[in-house]
Amino acid sequence: MGGKQGSAGNVIAALCSFFIPGLGQLVQGRILRALLFFVFCGTGYALAFLVFPWIIAAIIHLWAIIDAATYKS
């Protein structure tokens, strides 16, 4: 689905990552990166009661969205 930056595939991937971190990368076929984003965000959100990991997870989640949107195959 990749393509150039701003393509329809990248917009769809960014929307997927908005709802589930790493899903956009998975849609683009980047399995390792998808797994890393999912695990790090999931762990950070699971530890949200500690506040600091939640902030880190939110930053990584935003990074996953931007990464999916700007991917160039």
C-alpha positions in Angstrom: 0.0 0.0 0.0 3.0 2.3 0.6 3.8 4.9 -2.1 4.8 8.5 -1.9 4.3 10.6 1.1 0.7 11.9 1.4 -0.7 9.1 -0.8 -4.1 7.6 0.0 -2.4 4.4 1.3 -0.4 6.5 3.8 -3.5 8.4 5.0 -5.3 5.1 5.6 -2.2 3.7 7.4 -2.0 6.9 9.6 -5.7 6.5 10.5 -5.1 2.8 11.4 -2.2 3.8 13.6 -4.4 6.5 15.2 -6.8 3.8 16.5 -4.2 1.1 17.2 -0.5 2.0 17.4 1.4 0.0 14.9 -1.6 -1.1 12.8 -0.7 1.4 10.0 2.8 0.0 9.8 1.3 -3.5 9.6 -0.9 -2.4 6.8 2.2 -1.1 5.0 3.9 -4.5 5.5 6.4 -3.3 8.1 5.9 -6.1 10.6 8.8 -5.5 13.0 8.1 -1.8 13.3 4.4 -2.5 13.8 5.2 -4.9 16.6 7.5 -2.5 18.3 5.1 0.4 18.2 2.3 -1.8 19.5 4.3 -3.3 22.4 5.9 0.0 23.6 2.6 1.9 23.4 0.6 -0.9 24.9 3.1 -1.2 27.8 3.1 2.6 28.4 -0.7 2.8 28.4 -0.9 -0.3 30.7 1.3 1.6 33.2 -0.7 4.8 32.9 -1.2 4.9 36.6 2.5 5.9 36.9 1.9 9.0 34.7 5.3 9.2 33.2 5.0 6.0 31.1 1.6 7.3 29.8 3.3 10.4 28.5 6.0 8.4 26.8 3.4 6.1 25.3 1.4 9.1 24.0 4.6 10.4 22.3 5.3 7.0 20.8 1.7 6.7 19.6 2.0 10.1 17.9 5.3 9.0 16.4 3.6 5.8 15.0 0.9 8.0 13.3 3.5 10.3 11.8 5.7 7.4 10.7 2.8 5.8 8.9 1.8 9.0 7.2 5.3 9.9 6.0 6.4 6.4 4.9 8.1 6.1 1.5 8.4 2.6 0.1 
